[in-house]
Amino acid sequence: MFVCRIYIKKRCIIIKIDLGLHKFLTLPTGIICAISLSTGLMLFLPKCWLYNMRLIGVVDEYGGLVGITFIISTSITAIKFLWSILSFILDFVEYKQLKTELRKLNNYEKRIVNKLLSSNDYTTALEISSGSVRALETKKIIVRTSNIGVAGSGNDPAFPFTLNPWVVDEISKLSKDSALL
C-alpha cells in the first residue's frame, strides 16, 4: 500500500513514503524512468549544483538509498525496454510464420476459408469434429466466436467460426498480386 506522510518540523518539510518493492515494480514505466533520472541526477551532478538546489543534505544523509533506488529503477527500465523490443521481434516473426502457413493450405482448408470469405461478416458455422477446421484454428487462421453450438447435420455440433482480421487483410493483398484461393 502506498502511504505518504508529511511532517513539518522547524520550517522543514519531511516527506516519508512507504512503498513496498512489489508496488514499486508495478509503477508505470514513465514514473520509473522519472525516478531513475532524478536519482541519477542526484548522484552524478556536481556538489555545487546540488548545493544550489538545496539537495546536498538529502544526498549526504540518504545517499545509499538514493543509489539503491537508482540501480533498481534503471534496471527495471532497461528490462522493460528490452522486453518490449523482444516482444516486438517475436510478434513479427510469428506474423511471418502465420503468413507462410496461410500460403501452404491444402484444397479443403482453402474451401473452408473461401466459405468464410463469401459470408458477409466472415463468419459461418463449421463442424467442430472436422480435422481441417481444427487445423485452421490451431494455425490461428480462424477463431471460434462462441462456445454455444448450433444444431448441425448429424451428431457433430457446429460452432460459429470467423476469419482472423489479419487473414482477411492478407488475402486481399494476395488477391491483388496473385490468386491464393
N, C-alpha and C positions, 0 to 999 in steps of 0.2 A: 504494500500500500504506500502511495506517495504521500508523505507528510512534510509540510513546510511550516516551520515555526520561526517567527520573527521576534527577536528580543531587542529592546532598546536599552543600552547601558551607557551612561555618560556621553551622550551625543554620538554614539556609535551604534550602528545597526548591525546586529549579528543574525545571519540567516542560517538556520540549521535545516538541512534537507535529509530526510531519512528515505533512501531509495534502495531497495534490495537489488542484488545483481540480476536476479531473474526479471525484475521490472525494467532494469536498465537495458537488458538485451532486447526488450520488446519496443523500445522507443523508435520512432520513425527515423529513417536514415538521415534526413536533413538535420534533425536535432542532434544526432550522434556526431555528424560532421561538424556542426557548430561547436559542440563540446570539445571535440578533438582540436579544432582550430584555436579556440580560446585558451585551452590548457597548453597547447603547443606554443602559443604566443607568450603566455605567462612564463613558460620555462626558458624560451630561447631569445626573448627580447633583451636588449642591454639593460643593465640595472638602472641607468639614468632614465630610461623611458618608463620603466616600472615605477620609479620614484615619482615621476611627474603624473602618472595615472593613479597614484596612491595605492598601488598593488604590491609594493615591496614587502610590506608586513605580511600580507597573505602568502606570498611565495616563501618568505623566510619561515613562517610558522607552519604552513601546510604544504611545503614543497614535495614531500613524499607522496601525499595523497593526490596532489596535482599531477605528479609524474605517473602514478599508477593509473589515474583516470585518463591521462593522455595515451598511455600504452594500450589500455583496454579499448578506448573509443577508436583509436586509429586502427587497431586490429579488427574490430567489428566492421568498421567502414571498408577496410581492404577486403575482408572476406565477403561482405555483401556485394561489393563491386565485382570481385572475381566470380562469385556465384551467378550474378546477372549475366556476365559475359558467357560463362559456361552454359547456362540455360538457353541463351540465345543461339549459341552454336549447336547445341543438341536439338533444339526445335527446328533449326534449319536443316540439319542432317536428316531428322525424322521426316520432314516435309519432302525432301528429295527422295527418300526411300518409298514414301507413300505414292509419290508420282510415278515411280518406276513400277510399283505394284499395280497401279491403275492401268498402265500400258500392257501389263502381262496377264490380263484377264482372259479366261477361256470363253468359248462362244456362249455357253449357258449363262455365265456371270454377266457377259455383255448384254444378253437379252433381258436379264433382271434389271440392269442399270438403265436400259432403254425403256423398259416398262415404267420405271420410276421417273425417268425424264419426260415421258409422254403425259404424265399426270400434271394437273395444274400447279399443285403445291409440292411436287416431287415426293409425294407420299402415297403408298399403297399397302394393302395387307398382303403379307407373304407368309408362307408356311414356315414355322419355326424349325421343323424337323429336316428341312432341306439343307444338305451339306453346303451347297453353293451360297445360300443365304447366310449360314453361319460363317463361311469363309469370308464373305464380303464384310460381315460385321467385325470379324477379327482383324481384317485389313483396314478397318476404320473408313471404309468407303460408304457404308450405310450404317444407320443408327436406328435402334428400336425406339419409337417415340412413346410407347405406352406399355405397361405391364398387364393391361387388360386385353385379353384375346378377343378376336372377332370369330364368330362361328364360321368355320371354313368347311370345305368339302371333305367329307370323310372324318376320320378320327383325329387328324392333325389340326391343332389350333393354329390360327393365323393371327399375326400381330402386325400392327402398322409399323412400317419402316420408312425412313426418308433418307435422301442423299445428304451427305455432309456438304456444307456450302463450298468448301474448297474443291470438291469433286465437280460441282456444277460450274464453277469458275474455270477449272482446268479443262473440262470437256468443251466449254465454249471457246477457250483459247485454241484447243486442239482442232476443233471443227473448222476454224478459220484456216489453220495450216494444212492439216491432213485429216482424213477420216479415221477416228478411233473406233467407232462402233459401226 
